[in-house]
Amino acid sequence: MELIDAMNWRYAAKKMNGQRVSPEKIDTILEAIRLSASSVGLQPYTVLVIDNHELKGRIHELACPQPQVVEGSHLLVFASWTGMNATQVDDYMKLVAETRGVTVESLTPFADSVKGNLFSKTEEELNNWAARQSYIALGSALIAAATEQVDATPMEGFNAEALDALLDLPAKGLHSVSLLALGYRDATKDFLSSAPKVRRARKDLFIELA
Ligand SMILES: Cc1cc2nc3c(=O)[nH]c(=O)nc-3n(C[C@H](O)[C@H](O)[C@H](O)COP(=O)(O)O)c2cc1C
């Protein structure tokens, strides 16, 4: 589907019909997340891909309870890194070196600059920075899902602390930031499926400085 048509087609479905999303389409959406941009390329988040009805049921109870969590096919949990450390930056530098065929030593100025920038932040600032990066990946997933004609509902309406505990995220250095239900809209039960999209006019959204 063409990009703007897909963006017009998509909406945050409130009711889904339980239909499965094919593994190929899920793969495409996950690959779009993997290829998403992030500050300095660090990708300071992990995405949990949940395809287990019982677990989705338990998450549903912590998410207001929003029907899409159980009516969707797959549920993604975007969890950002907490308490980041220099080893994670070093691991990233090793990946850059391996991927681009350069030495880790040649990346020392880059590594020092990244560490200087990140670790001058307070822990709270650093955690917020990581969470913000995860939203870029969420946005990539939304666009990828739309082009695949898969419905995708982003959600912040859940109890993050309770979800962290359920999924044992603190022990993994993670904190849940957002959810994304992937599935297919139930147009018969969701009046929003045919509601016009509400967006600010271009003249109000953009300031053009030519
Ligand atoms: C970060 C974020 C969190 C959201 N949280 C929820 C949510 O918890 N439940 C829900 O039904 N929709 C949620 N939405 C969907 C928005 O309400 C929706 O995207 C917005 O109203 C624009 O409408 P549209 O996406 O349907 O075109 C969220 C969207 C974003 C981007």
The ligand as a Gaussian input file, in Angstrom:
#p B3LYP/6-31G(d) Opt

LIG

0 1
 C        2.105000       6.758000      22.772000
 C        0.641000       6.499000      22.522000
 C       -0.151000       5.975000      23.514000
 C       -1.499000       5.655000      23.261000
 N       -2.235000       5.025000      24.222000
 C       -3.471000       4.533000      23.879000
 C       -4.178000       3.686000      24.759000
 O       -3.742000       3.365000      25.853000
 N       -5.377000       3.204000      24.333000
 C       -5.903000       3.468000      23.110000
 O       -6.981000       2.991000      22.781000
 N       -5.241000       4.301000      22.253000
 C       -4.052000       4.808000      22.607000
 N       -3.357000       5.587000      21.721000
 C       -3.951000       5.874000      20.407000
 C       -4.293000       7.355000      20.233000
 O       -5.391000       7.709000      21.013000
 C       -4.528000       7.600000      18.751000
 O       -3.364000       7.287000      18.033000
 C       -4.925000       9.062000      18.494000
 O       -6.168000       9.343000      19.055000
 C       -4.945000       9.352000      17.007000
 O       -5.897000       8.555000      16.361000
 P       -5.550000       7.392000      15.320000
 O       -4.209000       6.836000      15.645000
 O       -6.658000       6.402000      15.555000
 O       -5.599000       7.982000      13.940000
 C       -2.043000       5.939000      21.986000
 C       -1.227000       6.501000      20.983000
 C        0.094000       6.741000      21.243000
 C        0.963000       7.283000      20.108000

